Amino acid sequence: MSTRQRTTVAPPKPGANQGATPTAVADHPGPTNCAAGERAVDFYRQMVFIRRFEERAARAYTQALIGGYCHLNLGEEAAVVGLMAALRPTDYLFTNYREHGYALTRGIDPNRVMAELFGRSDGVSKGWGGSMHMFDLEKRMLGGYGIVGGQIPLATGAALAIDYRGLDEIVMCTMGDGTTNIGAFHEWLNIAALWNLPIVYVVINNRLGMATTVDKSSAEPELYKRASSYRMASERVDGLDPVLVFEAAQRAAATARGGEPFLLEVMTERLRGHSVVDPGKYRGAEEIALTKERDPLVTFAAQMVDDGLLTEQEITAINDDAIEQATAAAVFAEASPFPDVSTLFDYTYATPVANDSHRLPGQPLFEPAPFPEQEVTR
């Protein structure tokens, strides 16, 4: 497999130069044995399925089968697959609103994921979460959060609970590049470093916070370097290669499991607009062409063929199978019933709360007293 460069920086020691340049380490050598080759093929298969699933979701959105906001992982498939492969089933995942691929790779049934997008009762959040709020306790995926950075305090709190109980688990908290400019990012990285919490913060840097480039929004565009403010280990990795992402995520996870937080920046692409309804007109023709050229599915497929791990016929078969699965998920979702309105408040609180209101939209806060019977006179 072709080699790509990664960069890492260790936490500075007390009194060390905080502005020191991070050291480059050896190039990734690629799979050298059968097991590594099989893993790479499996990574590619998962990437293709995420792509076809997201394309089917985009189509459903245009058919008005999906409502609300819908953010796709198109172009980020390698990053998603590599990150999830580094987690154990007992580890926890918190992510943002661009989470369909994470749900699929975490092992949640694709039918349930698509049904959730459709807002149906067979969905992973029973149809009440939609695209941005998937939750599966069994798979330890604790959201999908629509508020930018809303997942960071909760993920750090989960890491504190793990540390308090002395468990051998970690938390992975993913976010977009724009999230690194909000207060919660800095506040909770500081807490995690102070308390030595078992958490990996992952910045998915697709170079665009909605329509604003990282260079225009961040005085330090190499976002992994921000960890040095908290003496936290960090690394930047090429997010177009799932093997590189997997290996970097393994290093990050090992650090967290050893009781130290880690910041991992994954450099990737966003092939389309910020959401399904964003036409992405802020990109020029040259930039669009370059983005398509760097499509991880195209580059990784070529790598698979060059390394003799897959043939063109096998790649076609993988693609056809992914389309079939995505189509089946859409058929399942469309056949699933909508949740009954009576269940709207079932999951507002984890335990019963006194005076909890189940008032539906349009209903008065208090039911007015009936008018007394009056004698009708002429």
Secondary structure, 3 states (H helix, E strand, C coil): CCCCCCEEECCCCCCCCCCCCCEECCCCCCCCCHHHHHHHHHHHHHHHHHHHHHHHHHHHHHCCCCCCCCCCCCCCHHHHHHHHHCCCCCCEEECCCCCHHHHHHCCCCHHHHHHHHCCCCCCCCCCCCHHHCCCECCCCECCCCCCCCCHHHHHHHHHHHHHHHCCCCCEEEEEEHHHHHCHHHHHHHHHHHHHCCCEEEEEEECCEECCEEHHHHCCCCCHHHHHHHHCCEEEEEECCCHHHHHHHHHHHHHHHHCCCCEEEEEECCCCCCCCCCCCCCCCCHHHHHHHHHCCHHHHHHHHHHHCCCCCHHHHHHHHHHHHHHHHHHHHHHHHCCCCCHHHCCCCCCCCCCCCCCCCCCCCCCCCCCCCCCCCCCC
